[in-house]
């Protein structure tokens, strides 16, 4: 009887951890952009991986699938922060984190603000 509840709790914890990691990665990318110039963030939904790039070099890689066992879906495959730490691009980015029946969403506004 308790096994399904424990499974759901594990799913919720994994999704929460992955979302916290995404938010932390985006915050780091924004701070890096503000202090060192523009930064881009690449989202590979198939591999459930997020990469922070500066001047074409990978600064940080977060393999969410391997770390948390989640899958991700994204409305865009990348976003960029300019030298002021503001998002550049024409649309918001929505990132959905899934594991089993548990789902959570992270939204990045056109200005680079993160909400979850």
Beta strands, then each sheet from edge to edge (+ up, - down):
strand 1: 39-44
strand 2: 49-54
strand 3: 57-63
strand 4: 71-74
strand 5: 78-81
strand 6: 87-88
strand 7: 93-99
strand 8: 102-108
strand 9: 114-115
sheet 1: 3+ 2- 1+ 5- 6+
sheet 2: 4+ 7- 8+ 9-
end
